[in-house]
Amino acid sequence: MEYFILLSPLLGACIAGFFGNKIGDKFSELITSLFVTIAALCSLIIFYKVILEGYENNIILFKWIYSGSLNVNWSIKIDALSSVMLVVITFISSLVHIYSIGYMSHDPNKPRFMCYLSLFTFSMLALVTSDNFLQLFFGWEGVGLCSYLLIGFWFKKETANNAAIKAFLVNRVGDFGLALGIFLIFYFFGTVNFEAVFQQINQIDTVDVDFLGLNINAVDLICILLFIGAMGKSAQIFLHTWLPDAMEGPTPVSALIHAATMVTAGVFLVVRCSPIYEYSELALSIITIIGMTTAIFAASVALVQDDIKKIIAYSTCSQLGYMFFAAGVGAYNVAMFHLFTHAFFKALLFLGSGSIIHSFKDEQNINNMGGVWKNLPITYGLMIIGTLALTGFPLLSGFYSKDAIIEFAYLRGNAVGYYAAGIGIFTALLTSIYSWRLIFKTFHGSYLNKVLKKEEMHESPMIMLVPLIILAIGAVGAGYFFKDLFIGYDSSYNFWRDSIMFLEPLSEEHPPTWFIYLTPVLVMLSIPFSYLIFIKNKDFLKNLISINQPLYVFLKKKWYFDELYDLIFVRSFKFIGKFFWKKIDGSVIDRFGPDGISNFIKYLSNKAVKFQNGFLYQYAFVMLIGFSILLTVLIVK
């Protein structure tokens, strides 16, 4: 069964990729969707066995690299952590495949698109089922490659090409950190297998290394380098700039990348390496600070975005921040719980936005929408469910996982924990405001689209709506039904076992009552507040923006990260490149190298050609001079 989970998406990708033009669009869509759905069903069975029987396995497919002390197998590791990721990846991917049949119906390159989706799924499955860092790195690079192909799928569109290159380059920064971390692990332990490394980590707890002139603890350095890799993949602040631009790809790509696969790889890496991170208080503090900073940064930027997909993209960035600061305070199981619930409601929101874009004939600006909730009643209802779950509305999935993160941060009992909890509450409020801004400006108020008539608006086909309905069920019930399994005081121990470093519960007591009710109350109060300022009294919002114009511009410019990076990296490298091109390559190397030699030969030939004037007496004179020189040389010798 494990073989089907890993290999069926790869087989579907190969069939669609190599034979798509021969078997046709429909069969390519059918075969890839079928194989990923089979993987999803098998994943559910594995998950069921893990829950009831504590099933664990490590199937070695083949010996991969055996060189000296480096012994690496290609394996399928099944435990509680990987089983959760298998369900999330395959379930969301299967729904995205089915949804894509309707969304991409007018695209001429459907087999290529379905091939990329399935290959993306296989790469992520290879990542989460690895039992060693090298196989994990293979899957890590695989999802990076597939993200480049999918974001730039419409390669004739310049902005899509630029976004794909940006995602690829920014992730290379994080991947370099991850690679260095893996090199250090092999250097210290002589192995890259998870279990062997985890068992030996206490042996270098007090070992220091010299890194870039700094004397730093070896475990701290390994953890920080691994986290740099996680920052790139999971779009944490400083390495986040690729994520909003990734919206240039088709909407199903956005759902797959942002809900279940690529961006969750960083969280998975930190949780998988929790036995290492527990020996590095410094790294955990950095993760907490980066996570909560990312959460509030992305939420603040989402407040002023107008592109419907970019609003949800920044929301993803913010929610990933929640997951990281949960891991940073040691609540690894809570981080995974939020990853699990987030997959449902975020995929629902992305695919729901795709349904809206489809109905508006590719319009993505929410300022050009409005007043269509009666025209799109099913999409409207499903987007409401996704929004309620995202904002943490009571009894929906986001309520259980997000509030658990805030509570665990509070119960940590130290300054970083209290600070993280406060940031988490404030970010939850911002999340609710920008989420309801999207809903109200898209579905309520006046109809503002000047291209399409309101009467022309219609629902998406059922092949697009059915996946949304299934995701809505998960967005409603995933938190309630799985909260005890993931974060329960007793049951979670039996479930997670040794798959993560499971700490003793921070406290059997709950936080103060006022603290528990604070976030849900703020979330509920934000709904009428958002309706008031975005629909009923728009003048209040205009006055608020005019009073805080510098802040508005600061948020609109996304904290000036793109401009800063353009100044520091893009322009400086362009200047350096131009200098070496013009001054070194052109003025020195070319001038005195190939151009200089060719110019010298040309000069000599221009001089020599003057002897070829057609007069016999001149030829005889030249021959005489030459004979004289030759005779002189011979006599001298």
ChimeraX attribute file (.defattr): number of C-alpha atoms within 10 A of each C-alpha:
attribute: neighborCount
match mode: 1-to-1
recipient: residues
	/A:1	12
	/A:2	17
	/A:3	12
	/A:4	18
	/A:5	25
	/A:6	23
	/A:7	17
	/A:8	22
	/A:9	32
	/A:10	22
	/A:11	20
	/A:12	26
	/A:13	30
	/A:14	17
	/A:15	18
	/A:16	29
	/A:17	19
	/A:18	13
	/A:19	14
	/A:20	22
	/A:21	14
	/A:22	10
	/A:23	13
	/A:24	13
	/A:25	20
	/A:26	13
	/A:27	15
	/A:28	27
	/A:29	23
	/A:30	16
	/A:31	19
	/A:32	29
	/A:33	26
	/A:34	18
	/A:35	22
	/A:36	35
	/A:37	23
	/A:38	20
	/A:39	28
	/A:40	24
	/A:41	19
	/A:42	20
	/A:43	27
	/A:44	19
	/A:45	15
	/A:46	24
	/A:47	24
	/A:48	14
	/A:49	15
	/A:50	21
	/A:51	18
	/A:52	10
	/A:53	11
	/A:54	15
	/A:55	16
	/A:56	16
	/A:57	11
	/A:58	14
	/A:59	16
	/A:60	14
	/A:61	11
	/A:62	10
	/A:63	11
	/A:64	14
	/A:65	12
	/A:66	10
	/A:67	8
	/A:68	7
	/A:69	9
	/A:70	12
	/A:71	15
	/A:72	20
	/A:73	19
	/A:74	20
	/A:75	20
	/A:76	23
	/A:77	21
	/A:78	24
	/A:79	23
	/A:80	25
	/A:81	24
	/A:82	24
	/A:83	25
	/A:84	22
	/A:85	26
	/A:86	27
	/A:87	22
	/A:88	23
	/A:89	28
	/A:90	30
	/A:91	23
	/A:92	26
	/A:93	31
	/A:94	27
	/A:95	26
	/A:96	26
	/A:97	26
	/A:98	23
	/A:99	24
	/A:100	24
	/A:101	21
	/A:102	17
	/A:103	23
	/A:104	17
	/A:105	12
	/A:106	9
	/A:107	12
	/A:108	10
	/A:109	15
	/A:110	22
	/A:111	26
	/A:112	22
	/A:113	26
	/A:114	29
	/A:115	26
	/A:116	24
	/A:117	30
	/A:118	29
	/A:119	24
	/A:120	29
	/A:121	32
	/A:122	26
	/A:123	25
	/A:124	29
	/A:125	25
	/A:126	25
	/A:127	29
	/A:128	27
	/A:129	26
	/A:130	25
	/A:131	24
	/A:132	23
	/A:133	25
	/A:134	20
	/A:135	22
	/A:136	22
	/A:137	18
	/A:138	16
	/A:139	24
	/A:140	25
	/A:141	19
	/A:142	21
	/A:143	27
	/A:144	23
	/A:145	18
	/A:146	23
	/A:147	25
	/A:148	22
	/A:149	22
	/A:150	27
	/A:151	28
	/A:152	24
	/A:153	22
	/A:154	18
	/A:155	15
	/A:156	9
	/A:157	12
	/A:158	12
	/A:159	17
	/A:160	23
	/A:161	21
	/A:162	17
	/A:163	23
	/A:164	26
	/A:165	18
	/A:166	18
	/A:167	28
	/A:168	21
	/A:169	16
	/A:170	19
	/A:171	24
	/A:172	17
	/A:173	16
	/A:174	22
	/A:175	24
	/A:176	16
	/A:177	21
	/A:178	26
	/A:179	17
	/A:180	16
	/A:181	23
	/A:182	20
	/A:183	16
	/A:184	18
	/A:185	20
	/A:186	17
	/A:187	11
	/A:188	15
	/A:189	16
	/A:190	16
	/A:191	20
	/A:192	22
	/A:193	21
	/A:194	15
	/A:195	12
	/A:196	13
	/A:197	21
	/A:198	14
	/A:199	11
	/A:200	13
	/A:201	18
	/A:202	14
	/A:203	11
	/A:204	14
	/A:205	15
	/A:206	9
	/A:207	12
	/A:208	15
	/A:209	13
	/A:210	11
	/A:211	11
	/A:212	7
	/A:213	7
	/A:214	9
	/A:215	11
	/A:216	14
	/A:217	18
	/A:218	22
	/A:219	29
	/A:220	20
	/A:221	22
	/A:222	22
	/A:223	25
	/A:224	22
	/A:225	23
	/A:226	26
	/A:227	26
	/A:228	23
	/A:229	28
	/A:230	28
	/A:231	31
	/A:232	31
	/A:233	30
	/A:234	30
	/A:235	31
	/A:236	29
	/A:237	21
	/A:238	13
	/A:239	21
	/A:240	22
	/A:241	20
	/A:242	21
	/A:243	26
	/A:244	21
	/A:245	20
	/A:246	31
	/A:247	22
	/A:248	24
	/A:249	24
	/A:250	20
	/A:251	25
	/A:252	24
	/A:253	27
	/A:254	28
	/A:255	29
	/A:256	28
	/A:257	26
	/A:258	27
	/A:259	29
	/A:260	28
	/A:261	28
	/A:262	25
	/A:263	24
	/A:264	25
	/A:265	25
	/A:266	26
	/A:267	25
	/A:268	24
	/A:269	19
	/A:270	25
	/A:271	25
	/A:272	19
	/A:273	19
	/A:274	23
	/A:275	22
	/A:276	22
	/A:277	26
	/A:278	17
	/A:279	17
	/A:280	20
	/A:281	15
	/A:282	18
	/A:283	22
	/A:284	26
	/A:285	17
	/A:286	15
	/A:287	28
	/A:288	27
	/A:289	20
	/A:290	20
	/A:291	29
	/A:292	29
	/A:293	22
	/A:294	27
	/A:295	33
	/A:296	24
	/A:297	21
	/A:298	29
	/A:299	30
	/A:300	24
	/A:301	23
	/A:302	30
	/A:303	22
	/A:304	17
	/A:305	21
	/A:306	18
	/A:307	18
	/A:308	24
	/A:309	27
	/A:310	23
	/A:311	23
	/A:312	27
	/A:313	25
	/A:314	26
	/A:315	25
	/A:316	26
	/A:317	27
	/A:318	30
	/A:319	28
	/A:320	30
	/A:321	32
	/A:322	34
	/A:323	32
	/A:324	35
	/A:325	33
	/A:326	32
	/A:327	27
	/A:328	32
	/A:329	25
	/A:330	26
	/A:331	27
	/A:332	27
	/A:333	26
	/A:334	26
	/A:335	30
	/A:336	25
	/A:337	27
	/A:338	27
	/A:339	25
	/A:340	27
	/A:341	30
	/A:342	31
	/A:343	25
	/A:344	30
	/A:345	31
	/A:346	28
	/A:347	30
	/A:348	29
	/A:349	28
	/A:350	27
	/A:351	31
	/A:352	28
	/A:353	22
	/A:354	26
	/A:355	27
	/A:356	27
	/A:357	21
	/A:358	20
	/A:359	18
	/A:360	20
	/A:361	12
	/A:362	11
	/A:363	18
	/A:364	20
	/A:365	17
	/A:366	23
	/A:367	16
	/A:368	17
	/A:369	25
	/A:370	20
	/A:371	18
	/A:372	21
	/A:373	17
	/A:374	13
	/A:375	17
	/A:376	18
	/A:377	14
	/A:378	17
	/A:379	25
	/A:380	22
	/A:381	15
	/A:382	22
	/A:383	24
	/A:384	18
	/A:385	22
	/A:386	31
	/A:387	25
	/A:388	26
	/A:389	30
	/A:390	28
	/A:391	28
	/A:392	24
	/A:393	21
	/A:394	18
	/A:395	14
	/A:396	24
	/A:397	33
	/A:398	31
	/A:399	23
	/A:400	24
	/A:401	30
	/A:402	30
	/A:403	23
	/A:404	21
	/A:405	28
	/A:406	26
	/A:407	23
	/A:408	24
	/A:409	29
	/A:410	24
	/A:411	20
	/A:412	19
	/A:413	12
	/A:414	12
	/A:415	11
	/A:416	18
	/A:417	24
	/A:418	18
	/A:419	15
	/A:420	30
	/A:421	26
	/A:422	16
	/A:423	18
	/A:424	30
	/A:425	22
	/A:426	16
	/A:427	26
	/A:428	27
	/A:429	23
	/A:430	24
	/A:431	29
	/A:432	26
	/A:433	25
	/A:434	25
	/A:435	26
	/A:436	23
	/A:437	23
	/A:438	27
	/A:439	20
	/A:440	21
	/A:441	24
	/A:442	26
	/A:443	22
	/A:444	18
	/A:445	17
	/A:446	14
	/A:447	18
	/A:448	17
	/A:449	17
	/A:450	9
	/A:451	10
	/A:452	15
	/A:453	11
	/A:454	17
	/A:455	8
	/A:456	9
	/A:457	17
	/A:458	17
	/A:459	17
	/A:460	20
	/A:461	12
	/A:462	12
	/A:463	15
	/A:464	22
	/A:465	20
	/A:466	14
	/A:467	21
	/A:468	29
	/A:469	19
	/A:470	13
	/A:471	26
	/A:472	24
	/A:473	17
	/A:474	24
	/A:475	29
	/A:476	22
	/A:477	18
	/A:478	23
	/A:479	25
	/A:480	18
	/A:481	12
	/A:482	18
	/A:483	21
	/A:484	14
	/A:485	18
	/A:486	27
	/A:487	24
	/A:488	16
	/A:489	13
	/A:490	12
	/A:491	14
	/A:492	18
	/A:493	17
	/A:494	17
	/A:495	23
	/A:496	21
	/A:497	14
	/A:498	13
	/A:499	18
	/A:500	18
	/A:501	20
	/A:502	17
	/A:503	12
	/A:504	11
	/A:505	16
	/A:506	16
	/A:507	12
	/A:508	9
	/A:509	8
	/A:510	13
	/A:511	13
	/A:512	9
	/A:513	8
	/A:514	8
	/A:515	15
	/A:516	15
	/A:517	12
	/A:518	11
	/A:519	25
	/A:520	20
	/A:521	13
	/A:522	17
	/A:523	21
	/A:524	17
	/A:525	14
	/A:526	21
	/A:527	17
	/A:528	12
	/A:529	14
	/A:530	21
	/A:531	20
	/A:532	14
	/A:533	16
	/A:534	22
	/A:535	17
	/A:536	12
	/A:537	12
	/A:538	13
	/A:539	12
	/A:540	13
	/A:541	14
	/A:542	13
	/A:543	11
	/A:544	13
	/A:545	14
	/A:546	12
	/A:547	11
	/A:548	12
	/A:549	12
	/A:550	11
	/A:551	13
	/A:552	18
	/A:553	14
	/A:554	13
	/A:555	20
	/A:556	17
	/A:557	15
	/A:558	19
	/A:559	16
	/A:560	13
	/A:561	15
	/A:562	13
	/A:563	13
	/A:564	11
	/A:565	14
	/A:566	13
	/A:567	12
	/A:568	11
	/A:569	12
	/A:570	13
	/A:571	12
	/A:572	13
	/A:573	13
	/A:574	11
	/A:575	12
	/A:576	11
	/A:577	13
	/A:578	13
	/A:579	13
	/A:580	14
	/A:581	14
	/A:582	12
	/A:583	13
	/A:584	14
	/A:585	15
	/A:586	15
	/A:587	14
	/A:588	15
	/A:589	14
	/A:590	15
	/A:591	15
	/A:592	15
	/A:593	14
	/A:594	11
	/A:595	15
	/A:596	14
	/A:597	13
	/A:598	13
	/A:599	14
	/A:600	13
	/A:601	12
	/A:602	12
	/A:603	11
	/A:604	11
	/A:605	11
	/A:606	11
	/A:607	11
	/A:608	10
	/A:609	9
	/A:610	8
	/A:611	12
	/A:612	10
	/A:613	9
	/A:614	8
	/A:615	9
	/A:616	8
	/A:617	9
	/A:618	13
	/A:619	14
	/A:620	11
	/A:621	11
	/A:622	12
	/A:623	12
	/A:624	12
	/A:625	12
	/A:626	12
	/A:627	12
	/A:628	12
	/A:629	11
	/A:630	11
	/A:631	11
	/A:632	11
	/A:633	10
	/A:634	9
	/A:635	7
	/A:636	6
	/A:637	5
